[in-house]
């Protein structure tokens, strides 16, 4: 048997056991402290399904609820890990969002970063783009159950550099995290759907000054950047984006460099760098692009002494505090 097939077979055999461990309440109560202390390898608990409504607390005392489904990796990290989901990124994102009048979340997925932004600032307008229909529905539900409808606006469009319609390639996973604009690769697990496409410059007249933009769209980040040059010139927002090996790092730099942007690799603390260079090990995928000084970014990072910006507990154990 070829190795990939053998690995898939082992995963399928382990799946019922992992599901039982993660859904049987008494077992889960015993296992979770062990995962949070690092006694269980990440490669195991990251595959253990979490079907819970979680109460997620932010550093300022506000909180929101997050509904995790069995296939949701974000829910798994919120529940099993002491540090939560992408802690080195959420720490900086939270602090930047605290002073923002408007936050844009491109590739919002189920809405974690949008919800964090709503908790960070009770006055901010948040616009969240997620074009995959079943994931967009989860985003809309998270906005609804937290009462954020008046200031968090989910949109089902993709974002690029030209408005219109395009093909979005989506995997058959229950919660796909690799949807992208483009053509099918021949993988039988992929399908293409028609989606509306907008640019950030096109929606700019509707919004307050934009202070923070998060972009995570699987290799098309440069197209979003090219479609927001008006915003770059007028608002100079901080930008947090994912940059992977083989991605459009140079294309992103060619646009942002003209507006005086600096780059920081979001690791345990933001590391100033001269060029966007993806982490080949994929441990630290995200970068901060900003016109602020190195000293200013370090002050932002220092405001969060604990990089575990959010902590989660099953919602039945805590009441959600109103967020205004």
N, C-alpha and C positions, 0 to 999 in steps of 0.2 A: 504494500500500500504506500502511495506517495505521502511524504511528510505532511503537506497541507491537509490531505484527506484524513490522515491519522489524527491530526490536531483537532479537526472539526468533529471527528467521531468521539474523541475524548471529551470535548466540550459538551456534546449532546448527552453523553452519559452522566456528566457531572451536573447538568442543568437541573434535574429534579431535586438533587440533594441541596444545591445552593438555594433553590427556591424554597425548600422546606425550612432551611436554616433561617432565611430572611423573612419568612412570613409567620412562622410559629412564634407567638408572642413570648413564651417563656425562654425559648432558645435565643431569640433575638435580644432579649434583655441581658442575657449572659454574654453573647458574642460582641455586642456593640462596644462595651467598655474595652474589650481586648483589641478591637480594630482601632479605636481612638488612641490607645496607648502604643500602637505600632507593633503589637504582638501577632497580628495577622498580616501576611503580605498583601500589598496593594493589588497584586495580580489576582488575588482571590476575592477580596471584598468588593473590588470594582466590578465584578461580575455577579454580585449578589443583588437580586431585584429588590427594590423598595417601593411598596405600594402604601403610601402614607400621605396624609395631609400634614405638612410640616409647618411649624411656626419658626420663622427665621428672624433672628434678632440682629440689629445693626448697632454699631458702637454708640450712636446718639440716643439709644433707648427706644427708638421706634422699631416696629417689626412688621412683617408681612407674612402671609400664608402662601405656601408653595405645595401644589399637589403633584406628587411623584408617581409616575406610572412604572410598570415593571421594567420597561426597556429604556427608561430615562437615566442616562449617566449622570446628569446634574444632580438628580435626586439622590443617587447613590453616594456621591461625594458629600453632599450636604448631611446625609444621615450617618454614614459609616466613618467619615474622616473627621478628625478634630479640627482640621484646617479649612474644610469646606471646598468649594469649587474655585480653582484658579486664584488662590489667596493672594499671590503677589500682584495680581492684576486688580482684583476687587478692592484691595486696600487703597491703591492709588485712585481708582475710579470713584470710590466713595468720597474721598476727600475733595476731588475735583468737582464732583457733582454737588457738593454742599453749597457752593457759591454760584451755581449755574442757574441762569434764568431759562435756558433751553438745552435739552440733551437729545441727541439723535442716536438711535440704536439700530444700526444696519446689520441685518442677520441676527435678529433678536432671539430667534429660536423660541423657547418656551417663556422667555421674558425675564430671566433672572436679573440681568443688568438693568433693565427698565424698572423693575420693582425696587432694586437697590437705589436707583436714582430718585424714585418717588419718595423713598424713606429718607434719603440724604437731605433733600430739600422739599419742604412742604409747599413751596411756591413755584417750583420748576414745571415747565411744560416739557413732556417727554413724547417723542415720536418714535414708534417702534415698527420697523419694517421686517416682515416675515412672509415670504410668498408661498411657502409650502402649505397647502390647505389644512392638513390635519395638525400641523405644528402651529399654524396661525390660530386655529381653534383653541389650542391649549393656552396660547398667549392671551387671547381675548378672555378666556375663563379666568386666568390669573388676575387680569386687570379688574374684572367684574367682582370676584370674591373679596378683593381688597378695597373696593370702593374708590378706585383711582380713575374712574371713567371720565371725570371732568378735566383731568390734566395729563392722562396717558392715552395716547391715540394710536392704536394698532392699525397698520396699513398692510394690505396684502400684496403690495407691489414689490418687485425687485428694484434695485438701485444700480444705475450704471452711468455712463457718460452721454447717452442719447436716449431720449424718451421714446416710447412706442410699445411694441410687444416683442417677446423673445421666447425661445425655448429654454425651459429650466429642467435640468437633468436631476432626477430624484431617485434615490435608492428605495428598495421595498421595505427597509427597516421601519418599525413602528414609529421611531423617533429618528428620522434621518438627520445626520449632522454633516453631510457632505454634499448637499444640493448646490448646484452651480449652473450659471449660464453657459451654454455651449452645446455640443453635439454628443450623441450617445457613443460610448466607447465599445459597444458590442457585448457588454456584461448583461446577462439575462436578468439580473436583479435590478437593472435600471429601467426607467421609463422617462419620457419627456412630456412636459405639460406646457401649455401656452400661458404666459403670465404678462401682466402689464408691467412696464418699466418706466421709472421716473428718474430724474436727477435731483440732487439736493438743492442745486441752484433754482430749479423750477418751483420748489415748495418754500424757498426762503422768504418770499413776500408775506406768507401767512404767519410767520413765527417771530417771537422776540429774538434778540441777538443770541446766536448759537455759541455756547461756551465749550461744549464737549461733544465729540462724535466718537462712537465705538463702531468699528467695522470688522466683521468676521464672516466672510463670504467665500471661503475656499478658493482663493487664488485670483479673484477678480477685484481685489481691493484698489488696484490702480485705476480701474474704470470709475469707481465711486469718487476717487480723488480728482480725476479729470473733470468730473461732472459737478464739482463744487468749487471751482476756482474763484467764483464771485464771493462765496462765503470766506474762502481763504484770504482774499484781499480785504474784505470788509470786517469780518469778525475775528479772524485769527484764532479759531478754536483749538483747544487741545484735542489731539486725535490718538485714540488707543486702537491699534490694529494688530491682527494676526499676520505673521509673515513666516512662510514655510519654505524649506529648501525647494528650489525650482520655481518659486513664486516670483511675483513682479516687483521685487525690492528696488531694482534700478529704476524702473518706470515710476515708482512712487517717489523716489528721491528726486527725479528729474522735475517733478511738479512742485513738490514741497520746498526744494532747495531755492527756488525762485522767490519764495515768500519768507525766507530766513528761518526756516524750521530747524530745530535741533532734534537729536534722536537719543532715546534712552531705552536700554534693554530692561524689561521688567523682570528682575530676578528677586532675590531676597530683599534687595533694595534697588531702586532705579540706577542703572549703570550708564553713565554718559558714553556715547560711542560716536564715531565720525561717520559711519555708514551703517545702513540696515543690513545686518548679517544674520540670517536665520540660524538657530541652534540645530546642528545636525542630529542631536540626540532627541530633539522635540520635547525637551523638558520645559523649556521656557520659550513659549511661542509668540508672546505678545510684546509690543513695543509702544512706547509713548513718543509722540511727535508733537513738539510744542515750540513756540517762539519765546517762551520764558527762559530765564537764565538757569544755569546749573544750580546755583544757590537757591533759587526759588523752588525748583523741583525737589531739592533735598529738604527744604522746609515742609513741603507737602508730604513727603515720605515720612518725615519725623512726627507728623501729627498722628500717625497710626503706629503705636509702639508694638501692637500685636497684629501680625499680618493675617491672622484669621479674622477677617473683617466681619464675617457673618457666622453665627452659630445657630444650629437648628435642633429642635426637639419636636416630637410628635405633638400635633396641635391640641390633642385632648389634655396634655399636661400643662398647657399655658394658654392664656387668653391673649388675643392680638391687641396690642395697644393702638388706639386710634392715632392716625398719622396726619390728620388735618387735611 
